[in-house]
Each structure stands twice: as C-alpha cells, then as structure tokens.
Amino acid sequence: MERRKAIKKQRKGIKKSYRITVVGCGHVGLVTGACFAELGYKVCCVDKDKKKVSSLKKLILPFYEPGLFELVEKNYKERRLEFTPDLKKAIKSAQVIFIAVGTPPNPDGSADLSSLERIAYLVAKNLNSYKLVVEKSTVPVQTGEKIKETILRYRKNNRPFDVASNPEFLREGKAVHDFLHPDRIVIGVESERAEKILKDLYRSLKAPIVVTDINTAEIIKHASNSFLATKISFINAVARVCDLAKANIDKVAEAMGLDPRIGKEFLKAGIGYGGFCFPKDLEAFLYISKKLGYEFTLLREVKRINEEQKKYFVEKIKDYLWILKDKKIAILGLSFKPDTDDMRFASSLDIIEYLLKEGSRLVLYDPQSKKEAKKLLKGKKVKFAKDPYQAVRDCDCVCFLTEWDEFKRLNFKRIKKLMRMPLIADGRNMLDRAYVESLGFKYLGMGK
Ligand code: UGA
C-alpha cells in the first residue's frame, strides 16, 4: 500500500514537472495555457504584444470565453500560470513549447506561416536543453517538416529536440470545456520520447488518444474542419431544394440526423458558416491539396454554396419586398455564431454589404458584438440600436442572422406593433414559424 502510494506520488511529481511554454495568447494559446495550468503544470504564456501581456498580468483578458477568466485568475494567483513578452527566456526555461500563434490567410488562400518560422528560428537559437516543439495552431500538412528543417538549419549545437503536431479542436464559446473534455486527442510524433511526453501531459483527461505521424495529424485537423463545413453546405443545398419543393428542411435534417452514420450535429441550414476557422482552413486545405497535386473540387463547391447562401437570403427578401432601396431593415445578430463577440468572416458582414448595395437603410443590434461591428463597419452607412425593439421600429423587415437565445424570447407581439411591415427573414431557422405567422408576420426561412 505504502509502496503504491509512493509510486503514485512519484508519477504525480513527474507529471507536474514538465515546464510548458505556450507561444501566442490568442484564443487557442490562452485556453491551452490556462487549461494546462489547471491540470497542474507550470505554464508560461508568451505574446509579442506587450500591451496584451501587461493586461493579462492585471487579469484583463483580450476576448471573452466562458470559464476562461476563472481559470486564468486562479492559476495566475496560484503561480502555475505566468505571462511574458520574453520569448527567448520562455523557450530556455521550457521543456515543451506549444506554438499557438495565428496562421492567417494570405491573399492566395495559403496560410501565412511566417510567425511559426520565427519561433522555430528562436527555438534553434535558444536550444539550451531538450525541447519538444508542438504545433497547436492549425497548419497545412508538412509544416512540421519545415519547422524541423528550420531548427536544424539554425541550431548551433547538437542538443536534441522533437517536433510534434497536437491539433486543437476547440470551439469558440466552448473552448475550456472542449479542452478539458475532448472527444479525442491527436498526437503526431516522430519519436517515443515525444509520444511519452504528450501522453503524460494529457494523462488526466479521459479521451481516446490517436497517435500518428506528424503529416497525418496535420491533415486530421484540416480534414475535420473541411468535413464539418461540407456538412453545413450539404444541408444548405438540400434547403434550397426544400424551398423549391415546399418541403421542410428542419424535418429533413432531424430525420437524417437520427441515422448514427450521419449524426444530428452540423445539419442546421441557414446563411452558412463563418468565423476565423472554417473559411480559412477550407481555403488552406484547398491550396495545400493543389500544391501537392490534387484538385479538391468538392471543397470549392462547399465554399461556393456557402457564399451563395448569403446572396440567396437577400434575394428572398428582395423577391418579397420588390424594391430594397430606402427600405428600413433591422439586423438582429452580427457575430458569426452565438455566445461570442467574434465577427471575423461572419455571414452578417456579407449580408450587410449586399443590402447596402441595394440602398437599404440598416439598423443593427447584437448583444455582444457592437464594439467589433463598429470597427469592421467603420465608414458604412449603418445605425446601431441599443436593443432589438429600438432596432425594429418602423422597419420593413427584421433579419435574424445569429441565433442568440435572447432573440428566441423576444416579445413578437410588441415587435409586430413597432414594425412598419411585419416581415421576418430568419437566416438561422431559429424561430417557430407557426407562432410568428399566427401573430400576422410574413415569415421567410431557409428551406422551410
Ligand atoms: C470550429 C470547429 O467546430 C472546432 O472543432 C475547431 O477547433 C475550430 O473551428 C478551429 O479550427 O479552431 P468554431 O469556428 O468556434 O469551431 O465554430 P463552430 O461552432 O464550428 O461554427 C462554425 C460556423 O458554422 C458558425 O458560423 C455556425 O453558425 C455555422 N454552423 C454550424 C451552421 O451554419 N450550421 C450548423 O449546423 C453548425
């Protein structure tokens, strides 16, 4: 018994002994750092943005993510989590370095990997002991090879290192939960040492671990996001057929989803996917596939269908109202999905653009994204309302573009009284059509 206790204690000690550095305090990096600290490791989060680092030290987070503040506060106060802009020092003190910097899209669709190269270079220059360099950011296949080549090229000594891929599958708004309760953990490695360290790090999380080579791990991430985007475009294409045939997409999706081979998730038809992951990853997967010699035309079509959904939504309103010029239209919901203020590549941005081109007068409301929206729509002729009721006043149409819960609970009788023309364009199929029609609204859904 005593011996078992001693071994357990020893193992626990080993687990906690890894010193982790996470490079990049964005959505992925900060969640990864805070969650590893929560698991008991000593974590140093690095960001080149000194302002961001000093805010983090004052416990001011650069974005909202449910549950993250509590983890950061607790682990920072208990000294398992620290923040620094000093990458060199953070590399030297770490055994495991997670790279979680941005890989934004280049104009040709490829991923901009210059930040990764810079970090690989600095790892090489500061290789004072064995390091495991782990890609956390989403990267195209063969990036691991490039990181390894870069470190070998600039390394001045023979100190050992490994490169690994450990893609994240975190959803915005659920990232902390997704990290601590993953469906699967993917580990792409080249050595037993790297495999052991990564398995150790995740030991306390109960999830299947898929161990593979680095290229395969990199493809798993791109393929997963591309498949989810494909599912959304597929159901959106079926929604178009439903509109033509006067069928109901919600029922079609419900019945399809009951087949476990299909699954019910990601079958919600509407104005398409947005956000900083799907559009960018799809583009990058298309690009890298082509570079390797394969034209992934299916993904091109997925993208085309997604773009078309937004135009189709505006066409629907136009078909009904005939002339959109000077019509007053309320836009409820701006973020790319609910429970976030993130508006990057949000479907609402394109729809706003199309409506403005038609000459409509727009009043916008979102529970969280007003600040973001004001930045992104600077110079555009739009107004912001302080609540949904103010937004719909004297409008000819109200568009629902993000399925925030608070919109489902609106007083539609009051809304009808406030509007000039009771027209609802439901871009997320989130409202009860029968109910709003019973109040006298004209309802335009997507495939129902
Ligand atoms: C996505 C993936 O779901 C994560 O697994 C992945 O880790 C992440 O990208 C990433 O690569 O970092 P996220 O971008 O946070 O996560 O958003 P999702 O919840 O996947 O939604 C993406 C978009 O699809 C949203 O605009 C949403 O409205 C839309 N969507 C989703 C639909 O239009 N229909 C659906 O049925 C589901």
Boltz pocket constraint, residues with backbone or C-beta under 6 A from the ligand:
constraints:
  - pocket:
      binder: B
      contacts: [[A, 138], [A, 168], [A, 169], [A, 170], [A, 171], [A, 172], [A, 173], [A, 225], [A, 228], [A, 232], [A, 265], [A, 266], [A, 267], [A, 268], [A, 269], [A, 270], [A, 271], [A, 272], [A, 273], [A, 274], [A, 275], [A, 276], [A, 277], [A, 278], [A, 281], [A, 336], [A, 337]]
      max_distance: 6.0
